[in-house]
Amino acid sequence: MMKKVIEKKRKKAKRRMKRKAIKLLLNLFLLVTGLFVVTFTVYFFNLDMKLTSMIEPFLLKHYDRIERNQHL
């Protein structure tokens, strides 16, 4: 009688662990897929260079104001 109860508890614990593992793997898969989609979109539409071209005038203005020591 006692063996059956212990065996049932072990089976339940195994099933819970299996569900947790599957859920964790599913979440990991969704995260990796989402990151891939985002990075592929950035690559496909060349968004990194478009952002850089928008920021460039501000960077040029900033670096043109910096005094330089031009001694040879």
C-alpha positions as CSV (number, residue, x, y, z in Angstrom):
1,M,0.0,0.0,0.0
2,M,2.7,2.4,1.0
3,K,4.8,1.6,-2.0
4,K,2.0,2.5,-4.4
5,V,1.6,5.9,-2.7
6,I,5.3,6.6,-2.9
7,E,5.4,5.5,-6.5
8,K,2.5,7.8,-7.5
9,K,4.2,10.7,-5.9
10,R,7.4,10.0,-7.8
11,K,5.5,9.8,-11.1
12,K,3.8,13.1,-10.3
13,A,7.1,14.7,-9.5
14,K,8.6,13.4,-12.7
15,R,5.7,14.8,-14.7
16,R,6.0,18.2,-13.1
17,M,9.7,18.3,-13.8
18,K,9.1,17.2,-17.4
19,R,6.5,20.0,-17.8
20,K,8.9,22.6,-16.3
21,A,11.7,21.5,-18.7
22,I,9.4,21.7,-21.7
23,K,8.2,25.1,-20.6
24,L,11.7,26.3,-20.1
25,L,12.8,25.0,-23.5
26,L,9.8,26.6,-25.2
27,N,10.5,30.0,-23.6
28,L,14.2,29.7,-24.6
29,F,13.1,28.9,-28.2
30,L,10.8,31.8,-28.3
31,L,13.4,34.2,-27.0
32,V,16.0,33.0,-29.5
33,T,13.5,33.2,-32.3
34,G,12.5,36.7,-31.3
35,L,16.1,37.9,-31.2
36,F,16.7,36.4,-34.6
37,V,13.7,38.1,-36.1
38,V,14.8,41.5,-34.6
39,T,18.4,41.2,-35.8
40,F,17.4,39.9,-39.2
41,T,15.0,42.9,-39.6
42,V,17.8,45.3,-38.7
43,Y,20.1,43.6,-41.2
44,F,17.6,43.3,-44.0
45,F,16.5,47.0,-43.9
46,N,20.1,48.2,-43.1
47,L,18.7,50.0,-40.0
48,D,22.0,50.3,-38.2
49,M,23.5,52.4,-41.0
50,K,20.4,54.5,-41.3
51,L,20.5,55.3,-37.5
52,T,24.2,56.1,-37.8
53,S,23.6,58.5,-40.7
54,M,20.9,60.3,-38.5
55,I,23.3,60.6,-35.6
56,E,26.4,61.6,-37.7
57,P,25.6,65.4,-37.8
58,F,25.3,65.6,-34.0
59,L,28.6,63.7,-33.6
60,L,30.4,65.9,-36.2
61,K,29.2,69.0,-34.4
62,H,30.4,67.7,-31.1
63,Y,33.8,66.6,-32.3
64,D,34.3,69.8,-34.3
65,R,34.0,71.8,-31.1
66,I,36.8,70.0,-29.3
67,E,40.0,71.9,-29.1
68,R,43.0,70.0,-30.5
69,N,46.7,70.2,-29.6
70,Q,48.2,70.4,-33.1
71,H,51.9,70.7,-32.2
72,L,54.3,68.8,-34.4
